[in-house]
Amino acid sequence: MITKGRARRKREAGNSRGITLLELMLVIALAVAMTAMASPYLGSMISRYRLNSAAKEMSGLIKMARVLAVTRSTKVRVLFTEYEGHVQSGGAGEGVVRLEIYTFSGATWSWQPVDAVVAPPSGSCVVAGRKVPYCLDLKADYSAISLAWVDKVGIGAEYMPGNTFENTTGYPAVFYGPDGLVGNSNNDFRQGYDKQAINVVVTNKRASSGIEAKILSVDRAGGVLVRGYRGTGAPRI
């Protein structure tokens, strides 16, 4: 005669049987299939996050240039020492941006990186293993995100240096005066939808299709507006 306790233990033993090899293989196959389906979406989400983060950091750097110019009562420039020629160009992301301050040294005035002991090389923010302050290297910090161009006039036009403060060495730049206003010449601005601005375009080189970008517009008063763009052709700015 089987007691109730023995019967209960027998049922529990039957219900707690181990996983068969077939069941384990099915679970693994399902996990692999779900991972393969999610990979493109996950990669797209990561690259979009990097684009947003890079645009936010660059916007903060430009705004900091204005703050430094006012608080230190001098001229400060946002210097773009490396950038890609066109929003649709391929290859790895690149772009180096740093702040420089107009300082008096000895008997001459010159542009020097803000609070940096040693000037960084043009295409980097690192000197002797140490990062230079107020400097952003997209290639090092934001994989596949590229500074495509700083716009002058016309859709997709290359930036041509020219300003009322100081001639650049062929690099595009945004200049702030001690009053916090942008000191670039009129030729550096173009007419946008609502006002004139200098436009910096940052693109996601891993967009699944078309062009995905962030446009940073710097107006004459020194303000920075960031807006997104997704399309098949060069963004209208």
N, C-alpha and C positions, 0 to 999 in steps of 0.2 A: 504494500500500500504506500503510495506516494503522498507525503504530507504536503500541506500548503506551502511551507517554507521551501522544500525541495523543488516544488513545481515553479515557484517564483524565481528561484535561482537559475533553474534550467532555461526559463524564458529570457532572463537577463543575459545569460551566456550566449544564447542564440542571437539576441539583438546586438551584441557588442562584438560581432565577428570583425576580423581585419579587412582592410581595403585590398581588393584584388588587383593584380597587375593591369588588367584591362581598364579598370576604373581609374587607376593612376595615370595611364597613358592618355585616356580621354581628357582628364583634367589638365595635363601638361599641354596637349594639343590645343585645347580651348584657350589656355593662357597665352600661348604663342600667337594664336590667331588674333586675339584681342590686342596684344602688344603691337603686332604688325599693322592693325587697323588704326591704332591710336598714334603711332609714330609720326606721321605727317602732320597731324593736328598739334601734337605736342611740340614738334620742331617749330611750327608756325607761331605758336603761343610764346615760345621762348624768344624767338627773333623779334617778335612784336614788342615784348617786354624790354628787350635790349634797346630797341629803337626809342621807345618812350623814355627809358632811363637816360640814354645818351642825350636826347633833346632836352630833358629836364636839367641835366648837369650843365650842358652848354648854355642854356638860358640863364642858369644861376651864375655862370662865369661872366657872361656879358653884363648882367645886372651888378655883379660885384665890381666890375670895372668902373661903373658909374659911381658907386658908393666910394670907392677909393679915390677917384678924381675929386669928389666933393670934400671928403674928410681930410685929404692930404693937400688940398688946394693946388693941384697940379694937373697935368695932362696924362691920361692913361689910354692905352690902345689895346684892343683885342686883335691879336695878330694871328692870322691863319697861315701857318708855315707849311702845311701840307694838305692837299685836297685833290680829289679826282676831278677830271675835266668836265664830266657830264653825268647827269643823273642816271643815264642808262648804261654807263660803262660797267664792264664786268670785273671779275677779280675780287681779291680780298678787300675788306673794308679798310679805309685809311683816313687820316685826318688828324692834324695836330693843331691845337689852339692854345695860346698862352697870353697872359696879361703882361704888358710892359709899361713901365712908368718913365716919364720924361724927367731925368735927374741931372743935376749939375755936378760934374766931377772934374776937379782941377780947374781948368779954364774953359771948359766946353760943356755944352748940354748934349745928352745922348739918351737913347732908349735902352733901358735895362730891365730884365725880368723882375717882377715885383718880389721883394724879399728873398731873392736868390743870391747866394754867394758867388756861384759860377753860372754863366749863361749856358743853357742847354743847347745841344745840337738842334738844327732846324727840324729834323724829322723825329724828335723824341722829347720826352719830358724827364729823362733820367740822366744824371751826371754822376759818375763814380758810384753807381749803385743806389743813388738817392734820388727820389722824385723831387723835381723843382716845384715850389708852391705855385698855385694858380695856373696850372697847366693840365690840359686834357689830351690824351692820346687815344683816339678811338680804336686804332689798330691793336693796342695793347689791352685796353679796358673793355671794349665792346666789339666782340668778334662779329664780322660780317656787317657792321654798321659803318657807313661811309659819309664823310663830309663831301657832298657832290660839287657844290659851287656856292660862291657868294655872288648874287646877281647884281648887275648894273642896270642896263636898259635892254628891253626886249626879252621875250620869253626864252629862257635857256642861254642867255648871253653870258659869256665869261666876264668876270669882274676885271675892271681895268683900274689900277691904282691911281689915286689922285685925291688930294685932300687939302684943307686950308692950314694944316698944322705943320706937317713934315712929310717929305716924300718917302715912300716905303722903298724897299729894295726889291720890288717886283711882287711882293706878297700882298694879298688883300688884307684890309684891316678896318676896324670900326674905331673911331677916335672920340673920346670924351674930354670935354674941357672942365675946368674947375667949377663951372656953373652947372655941370651935370647934363649939358646939351651935347648932341652929336656934332662934331666939328668937321665931318667929311664935306667935300665939295658937292655941288648939285649933281654933278655927273655920276656920283656914286649911288644916287637914289633913283628909283623908278616908281611910276605911278601904279599903285595897287588898286584894289576894289574900293577902298575907302580913304586911303591916304598914301603919301609918299613914304617909302621905306627902303632900307637896305635888307635884302633877303638872303638868309643862309638856309640852304637845303640839306637835310640829313636823310639818307636813304637806307632802306633795309635791302641788302643785297641777296637775302634769302627769301624774298617774297615768292609765294607759290606761283603767282601770275601777275603780269603788269608791273606797276611801280607803286611802292608803298613808301611814303616819306613824311617827314615833319618839316614844316616851313617856319623858321624863326624870323619874324619881321621886326627890325629895329627902326623906330620912327625918329623924327628930328628932335623930339623932346627927350629921347633916351629910353623910352619904354620898349618892352619886348613882348610881342604877341606870338604865341605858338599855336599852330593849327595843323591838322592832319590832312594828308592827301592820299587817295588811292585811285588809280586809273591806269590807262594803257599808254598814255603819252606823257610828255614832259608837263609838270604841273604849271598851271597858269598862276603867276604871282605878280 
